[in-house]
Amino acid sequence: MENILINNIDRIHTTEMGVDRIKRNLELENIDVVVWCKESILDKNAIIERQGKNWYVHAKGCIITVNAAVIL
């Protein structure tokens, strides 16, 4: 099954405030959070679902929310 999110993984981005929020919420330090999120989304064990305007990715013990407008 083709996945639009996976096919457009290179378009995922966030703002500086988003980076700070992701780092704080996931307790991540000294890493590129966008790269971390992309790697998590591409993880073979990730569960990806679309609900309304968002993609939800269950991976690495967390839920990553990606606004669908980012990849349209």
C-alpha positions in Angstrom: 0.0 0.0 0.0 1.4 3.4 -1.0 1.8 5.9 1.9 1.6 9.5 1.0 3.5 10.5 4.2 6.4 8.2 3.5 6.5 9.3 -0.2 6.8 12.9 1.0 9.1 12.5 4.0 11.5 15.1 2.6 8.9 17.8 3.0 8.5 17.4 6.8 9.7 20.4 8.7 9.0 22.5 11.8 9.7 26.0 13.2 12.2 26.9 15.9 9.4 26.9 18.4 8.4 23.5 17.2 11.9 22.2 17.6 12.0 23.5 21.2 8.5 22.0 21.9 9.5 18.5 20.5 12.8 18.5 22.4 11.0 19.4 25.7 8.1 17.0 25.3 10.2 14.0 24.3 13.2 14.9 26.5 15.6 15.0 23.5 18.9 16.8 23.7 21.6 17.7 21.2 20.0 16.1 18.2 18.2 17.3 15.0 14.6 16.6 16.0 13.4 16.8 12.4 15.8 14.0 11.4 14.8 12.1 14.5 11.1 12.4 13.6 11.8 11.3 10.0 13.8 8.3 11.1 11.0 7.4 13.6 8.4 7.7 10.8 10.4 5.4 8.5 11.0 2.8 11.3 9.7 -0.6 10.1 7.7 -0.9 13.3 6.0 2.5 13.0 2.2 2.5 12.8 1.0 5.3 10.5 -2.6 6.5 10.3 -4.4 9.4 8.9 -7.2 11.1 10.8 -8.7 14.3 9.4 -6.0 16.9 8.8 -3.2 15.0 10.5 -1.1 12.0 10.2 -0.4 10.1 13.5 2.7 8.0 13.7 3.1 5.6 16.7 6.8 4.9 17.0 9.6 4.6 19.6 7.0 4.9 22.5 5.5 8.2 21.3 3.0 9.6 18.9 4.3 12.0 16.2 1.7 14.3 14.7 2.2 15.6 11.2 -0.1 18.1 9.7 -1.3 16.8 6.4 -1.0 20.2 4.8 2.8 20.0 5.1 2.8 17.3 2.4 0.0 18.5 0.1 
